[in-house]
Amino acid sequence: MTPSEERRFGRQAMLKSLEKGWKTYLPHLAELSDEEQLAYAHMQGYLRVQDVLAHIIAWWESSMLRTRIRRSGQDAPAAGDVDAFNARAVAEYQAWTRQAVEEKFATTLTALEQFLKDIPEIIFENSHMYHWIEADVVDHYREHRPPNGPAL
């Protein structure tokens, strides 16, 4: 089976998933009570909602960076220890306010959307690069979907 036959989502399907999932993420979180938001963060393995957001932001940024590096012909660094990566992401935003992290989430989401629109179609044919993107746009949303958020 070729990479294009193996893939589940093309560019347009990923953009639709972004629209339906991640672009509604913050509004769905805002609909939850403070107690429900805290319970959600704990279910995700984090102390605060902004820690969940920091985790998501870091993975989006990493995926875009790794794809750009790989596209330039260089070897992208291995993901490494996922727990350590997540801990660094949370630590990086530890002193940020919830509002500031939400703003960073929104700007990074906009950058991710533009990235998906701009990358050449060949990226979707490369199994490694495709996997990074699909994992962050589709699979990661499914893992972190708010309890009142839409399923993809």
C-alpha positions as a printed NumPy array, in Angstrom:
array([[  0.   ,   0.   ,   0.   ],
       [  1.373,   3.443,  -0.889],
       [  1.536,   6.237,   1.716],
       [ -1.36 ,   8.033,   0.009],
       [ -3.49 ,   4.882,   0.246],
       [ -2.577,   4.452,   3.934],
       [ -3.431,   7.993,   4.931],
       [ -6.774,   8.732,   6.481],
       [ -6.793,  12.503,   6.086],
       [ -5.654,  14.798,   3.312],
       [ -5.095,  18.527,   3.604],
       [ -8.765,  19.498,   3.324],
       [ -9.883,  16.839,   5.791],
       [ -7.224,  17.988,   8.268],
       [ -8.325,  21.603,   7.866],
       [-11.934,  20.541,   8.468],
       [-10.834,  18.618,  11.561],
       [ -8.968,  21.693,  12.767],
       [-12.088,  23.796,  12.204],
       [-14.411,  21.359,  13.97 ],
       [-12.065,  20.42 ,  16.811],
       [ -9.231,  22.716,  17.813],
       [-10.901,  25.941,  16.709],
       [-13.81 ,  25.186,  19.047],
       [-11.598,  23.957,  21.891],
       [-11.302,  27.147,  23.952],
       [-14.989,  28.09 ,  23.613],
       [-15.99 ,  24.598,  24.761],
       [-13.641,  24.81 ,  27.73 ],
       [-15.117,  28.204,  28.62 ],
       [-18.587,  26.636,  28.79 ],
       [-17.444,  24.364,  31.615],
       [-17.624,  25.482,  35.222],
       [-14.368,  26.139,  37.071],
       [-14.765,  22.792,  38.833],
       [-15.397,  20.956,  35.543],
       [-12.359,  22.618,  33.96 ],
       [-10.167,  21.557,  36.863],
       [-11.541,  18.006,  36.701],
       [-10.836,  17.968,  32.955],
       [ -7.226,  19.103,  33.515],
       [ -6.738,  16.397,  36.143],
       [ -8.227,  13.748,  33.832],
       [ -5.673,  14.848,  31.247],
       [ -2.877,  14.409,  33.787],
       [ -2.252,  18.091,  34.472],
       [ -2.816,  20.403,  37.431],
       [ -4.266,  23.318,  35.473],
       [ -6.028,  23.881,  32.171],
       [ -3.174,  26.116,  31.031],
       [ -0.825,  23.157,  31.527],
       [ -2.934,  21.143,  29.072],
       [ -2.807,  24.084,  26.654],
       [  0.98 ,  24.387,  27.066],
       [  1.319,  20.697,  26.233],
       [ -0.776,  21.095,  23.069],
       [  1.077,  24.242,  21.968],
       [  4.446,  22.548,  22.38 ],
       [  3.44 ,  19.563,  20.26 ],
       [  2.038,  21.783,  17.501],
       [  5.246,  23.825,  17.443],
       [  7.381,  20.687,  17.442],
       [  5.421,  19.111,  14.608],
       [  5.695,  22.216,  12.433],
       [  9.426,  22.562,  13.185],
       [ 10.198,  18.905,  12.551],
       [  8.294,  19.008,   9.263],
       [ 10.182,  22.127,   8.123],
       [ 13.528,  20.56 ,   9.06 ],
       [ 12.698,  17.317,   7.285],
       [ 11.418,  19.205,   4.248],
       [ 14.742,  21.059,   4.018],
       [ 16.446,  17.698,   3.578],
       [ 17.88 ,  17.438,   7.063],
       [ 17.122,  14.73 ,   9.572],
       [ 14.573,  15.921,  12.085],
       [ 15.523,  15.274,  15.688],
       [ 13.854,  12.309,  17.338],
       [ 10.946,  13.13 ,  19.611],
       [ 12.858,  11.757,  22.582],
       [ 11.358,  11.168,  25.999],
       [  7.71 ,  12.225,  25.731],
       [  7.285,  12.723,  29.481],
       [ 10.342,  14.985,  29.61 ],
       [  9.08 ,  16.922,  26.569],
       [  5.704,  17.442,  28.225],
       [  7.314,  18.499,  31.512],
       [  9.461,  21.084,  29.685],
       [  6.369,  22.424,  27.906],
       [  4.487,  22.894,  31.17 ],
       [  7.529,  24.448,  32.845],
       [  7.986,  26.916,  29.99 ],
       [  4.521,  28.365,  30.56 ],
       [  4.355,  27.916,  34.337],
       [  4.514,  31.648,  35.134],
       [  2.101,  32.637,  32.353],
       [ -1.468,  33.61 ,  33.164],
       [ -4.321,  31.521,  31.849],
       [ -5.267,  34.369,  29.497],
       [ -1.73 ,  34.634,  28.134],
       [ -1.553,  30.872,  27.512],
       [ -4.945,  30.966,  25.786],
       [ -3.714,  33.801,  23.555],
       [ -0.581,  31.794,  22.712],
       [ -2.801,  28.783,  21.993],
       [ -4.905,  30.881,  19.587],
       [ -1.907,  32.357,  17.752],
       [ -0.219,  28.963,  17.491],
       [ -3.464,  27.454,  16.193],
       [ -3.604,  30.167,  13.52 ],
       [  0.013,  29.384,  12.603],
       [ -0.795,  25.666,  12.41 ],
       [ -3.76 ,  26.342,  10.145],
       [ -1.629,  28.492,   7.83 ],
       [  1.101,  25.848,   7.913],
       [ -1.413,  23.22 ,   6.752],
       [ -2.591,  25.495,   3.951],
       [  0.933,  26.324,   2.793],
       [  2.848,  23.044,   2.94 ],
       [  3.26 ,  21.262,  -0.37 ],
       [  1.135,  18.228,  -1.098],
       [  4.265,  16.057,  -1.078],
       [  4.307,  16.413,   2.719],
       [  1.102,  14.411,   2.853],
       [  2.831,  11.679,   0.835],
       [  5.754,  11.344,   3.259],
       [  4.707,   8.898,   5.965],
       [  6.9  ,  10.429,   8.698],
       [  5.859,  14.009,   8.111],
       [  2.257,  13.043,   7.557],
       [  2.229,  11.12 ,  10.839],
       [  3.494,  14.122,  12.833],
       [  0.829,  16.367,  11.368],
       [ -2.025,  13.893,  11.662],
       [ -1.047,  13.073,  15.238],
       [ -1.281,  16.729,  16.269],
       [ -4.305,  17.782,  14.244],
       [ -6.525,  14.724,  14.583],
       [ -5.286,  12.181,  17.122],
       [ -4.16 ,  14.73 ,  19.709],
       [ -7.538,  16.453,  19.582],
       [ -9.246,  13.12 ,  20.173],
       [ -7.003,  12.547,  23.214],
       [ -7.653,  16.011,  24.672],
       [-11.213,  16.696,  23.529],
       [-13.145,  18.562,  26.197],
       [-16.079,  16.607,  27.597],
       [-18.487,  18.929,  25.769],
       [-16.413,  19.186,  22.587],
       [-17.381,  17.664,  19.251],
       [-16.01 ,  14.283,  18.222],
       [-14.043,  14.11 ,  14.998]])
